[in-house]
């Protein structure tokens, strides 16, 4: 499971149910602040997780470590998202925290990370300036991307016809055969995840208030999506090759939209 909840989490008043997707994108996460780490191994960068590139990473010198984001001023957040990490492989435990002016407070209990899948930590909204992750156990991991922000909540749920992203693996193979049909080996060129999300019966009011910001964000940056976080722990760190365009359904003022995503694979 890569959706983690704050201990004792209660759905805030006015939020959509946890059967509705949560999306963390560039226009709802914090940016422009500064990053510091308790330690950084040679060849790695403490500020690498502040961008969305997955090939530049932060790695501490030991498994007991912290990485902090200081926004410079107080801002409201209800998620922490992480991608391109090796915490599952390295056997780490994760805690997400905020600074209350006197001490660091936990937003989730220390949680053992068992896979290298993207992570979305969901908590009740907090307005703070300084946020951090704390790592313990195992060996020092690599982490590529960390973001804090306030998630876009989809107005409608989805279920039927959706292929959950952990199962939507695409692998490009090149096989070699002899002239008589003997198997001579196979090379895996690349693998990635791909799926489609589709929503119907969205009110035009909701779409006009929320979707344009997401559209613009996807033109430049990847995003995280947890399609049904209250039921399944599936989280994708995704990119779009085409901007998703909503259309009128012809039913009152209702609209629909779909998007095909390509997500970063993991073993």
C-alpha positions in Angstrom: 0.0 0.0 0.0 1.4 3.4 -0.9 -1.4 5.5 0.4 -0.6 6.4 4.0 -3.0 8.2 6.4 -2.4 10.5 9.4 -3.1 8.6 12.6 -6.8 9.1 13.5 -7.5 10.7 10.1 -11.0 12.2 9.8 -12.3 13.3 6.4 -12.5 17.1 6.6 -15.9 18.8 6.2 -16.6 19.6 2.6 -14.1 17.1 1.2 -15.2 14.5 -1.3 -15.2 10.9 -0.1 -12.0 8.8 -0.3 -13.6 6.8 -3.2 -12.8 9.9 -5.3 -9.4 10.4 -6.8 -6.8 12.7 -5.2 -4.4 14.4 -7.6 -1.2 16.3 -6.7 0.0 18.5 -9.5 2.3 21.4 -10.0 -0.3 24.1 -9.5 -1.3 22.7 -6.0 2.0 21.8 -4.5 4.4 24.1 -2.7 7.4 25.4 -4.6 10.0 28.2 -4.3 11.2 27.2 -0.9 14.5 25.8 0.3 15.5 22.3 1.1 18.0 21.0 3.7 19.0 17.5 4.7 20.5 16.0 7.8 23.2 14.6 5.6 23.9 14.0 1.9 26.1 11.4 0.3 28.7 12.3 -2.2 27.3 12.6 -5.8 23.8 13.3 -4.5 21.9 16.6 -3.9 19.9 17.8 -1.0 17.7 20.0 -3.3 17.1 17.3 -5.9 13.6 16.3 -4.5 12.4 19.9 -5.0 12.2 19.4 -8.8 10.3 16.6 -10.7 13.2 14.9 -12.4 13.8 11.3 -11.4 17.4 10.9 -12.3 18.7 13.5 -9.8 18.3 12.3 -6.2 19.0 12.9 -2.6 20.7 10.1 -0.6 21.7 10.5 3.1 24.8 9.0 4.5 22.9 6.8 6.9 19.4 5.3 7.2 18.5 7.6 10.1 18.0 10.9 8.3 15.7 13.8 7.7 14.9 16.0 4.7 13.2 19.4 5.2 11.3 21.8 3.0 11.0 25.4 4.3 8.4 27.3 2.3 9.4 30.7 3.7 5.9 31.4 4.8 2.9 29.5 6.2 0.9 27.6 3.6 -1.9 25.0 3.9 -1.1 21.3 2.9 -3.0 18.1 3.1 -0.6 15.7 1.3 3.0 14.7 1.0 3.9 12.8 -2.2 7.2 11.0 -2.9 8.4 9.3 -6.1 11.5 7.7 -7.6 12.7 6.3 -4.2 14.3 3.0 -3.0 12.8 3.0 0.5 11.1 -0.4 -0.1 14.2 -2.0 -1.5 16.3 -0.5 1.4 13.8 -1.5 4.1 13.1 2.0 5.5 10.4 3.4 7.6 8.9 6.8 6.9 7.4 9.6 9.1 6.0 12.9 7.7 6.2 15.9 10.0 5.6 19.6 10.4 7.2 22.2 12.7 4.8 23.9 15.1 7.2 26.6 16.1 8.6 24.6 19.1 8.9 21.0 18.0 8.4 18.6 15.1 4.9 17.0 15.1 4.1 13.7 13.3 1.6 13.8 10.5 1.7 10.0 10.2 3.1 7.3 12.4 6.4 5.7 11.4 5.4 3.4 8.5 7.4 0.6 7.1 7.7 1.0 3.3 7.6 -2.3 1.5 7.8 -1.3 -2.2 9.4 1.4 -4.3 6.0 2.5 -5.6 5.1 6.3 -5.4 3.7 7.4 -2.1 0.9 9.7 -1.1 0.6 10.6 2.5 -2.9 12.1 3.3 -3.5 14.2 6.4 -6.0 16.8 7.7 -5.1 20.3 6.4 -2.3 22.0 8.3 -1.1 25.6 7.7 2.7 25.6 8.4 6.0 26.9 7.0 8.3 23.9 7.5 7.7 20.3 6.6 9.9 17.3 6.5 10.2 13.5 6.1 12.1 11.4 8.6 13.6 8.1 7.6 14.7 5.2 9.9 15.6 1.5 9.7 17.3 -0.3 6.8 20.0 1.3 4.8 20.3 4.7 3.2 17.8 5.1 0.4 17.7 7.3 -2.7 14.8 9.7 -3.2 14.1 11.6 -6.3 11.0 13.8 -5.7 9.1 15.1 -2.6 6.2 17.5 -2.7 3.8 19.0 -0.1 0.5 20.6 -1.1 -3.3 20.5 -1.2 -4.7 17.9 -3.5 -7.3 18.3 -6.2 -10.2 16.1 -5.3 -12.2 14.7 -8.3 -16.0 15.5 -8.1 -17.0 11.9 -9.2 -15.5 8.5 -8.5 -14.5 6.0 -11.1 -14.3 2.2 -11.0 -15.6 0.1 -13.9 -13.3 -0.2 -16.9 -10.3 1.2 -15.1 -7.1 -0.8 -15.2 -5.3 -0.3 -11.8 -1.9 1.2 -12.6 0.3 -1.4 -10.8 -1.2 -4.0 -13.1 -0.9 -2.0 -16.3 2.7 -2.8 -17.1 4.0 -2.4 -20.6 7.3 -4.0 -21.5 9.0 -3.7 -24.8 11.0 -6.9 -25.6 13.4 -7.9 -28.4 13.6 -11.7 -28.9 16.3 -13.6 -30.8 15.6 -16.8 -32.7 17.7 -19.2 -34.8 16.8 -20.0 -38.3 15.3 -23.3 -37.0 13.2 -21.5 -34.3 15.4 -22.1 -31.3 15.2 -19.5 -28.6 18.5 -17.5 -28.5 17.6 -15.1 -25.7 15.6 -11.9 -25.1 16.5 -8.3 -24.2 14.1 -6.1 -22.2 14.5 -2.7 -23.8 12.2 -0.8 -21.4 9.2 -1.1 -19.2 6.6 1.4 -17.9 3.1 1.7 -16.7 0.2 3.0 -18.6 -3.6 3.3 -18.0 -6.6 5.6 -18.6 -8.7 7.6 -16.2 -12.2 8.6 -17.3 -14.8 10.6 -15.5 -18.4 11.4 -16.4 -21.2 13.6 -15.0 -18.8 16.3 -13.8 -20.6 19.6 -13.3 -19.4 22.5 -15.5 -19.0 24.6 -12.4 -16.5 22.1 -10.9 -14.7 21.6 -14.2 -14.3 25.3 -14.9 -13.0 25.9 -11.4 -10.5 23.0 -11.2 -9.6 21.5 -14.5 -7.8 24.4 -16.3 -5.2 24.6 -13.5 -4.6 20.8 -13.9 -4.4 21.1 -17.7 -1.7 23.8 -17.5 0.3 21.9 -14.8 0.4 18.7 -16.9 2.0 20.5 -19.9 5.2 21.0 -17.9 5.3 18.5 -15.0 4.4 15.0 -13.9 1.8 14.5 -11.2 0.6 12.0 -8.6 -2.8 10.3 -8.7 -4.4 8.0 -6.2 -7.5 6.9 -8.0 -9.5 5.4 -5.1 -7.4 6.1 -2.0 -9.9 4.9 0.6 -10.0 1.4 -1.0 -6.8 0.8 -2.8 -3.2 2.0 -2.3 -2.5 2.5 -6.0 -0.5 5.7 -6.6 0.9 6.7 -10.0 3.6 9.2 -10.7 2.4 10.1 -14.2 3.0 12.2 -17.3 0.6 13.0 -20.2 1.5 13.1 -23.9 -1.7 14.9 -24.7 -3.5 17.5 -22.6 -6.9 16.1 -21.4 -9.8 18.2 -22.8 -13.2 18.0 -21.2 -16.4 18.0 -23.3 -20.1 18.6 -22.7 -22.1 15.4 -22.4 -25.4 17.0 -23.6 -27.0 16.2 -20.2 -27.9 19.4 -18.4 -24.6 21.2 -17.7 -22.6 17.9 -17.2 -19.2 17.3 -18.7 -16.8 14.3 -19.1 -13.1 14.0 -19.5 -10.5 11.2 -19.9 -6.8 11.0 -19.9 -4.2 8.4 -20.9 -1.2 8.4 -18.7 2.3 7.0 -18.7 3.7 6.3 -15.3 7.2 5.6 -14.1 7.7 1.9 -13.7 9.3 0.1 -10.8 10.3 -3.5 -10.1 
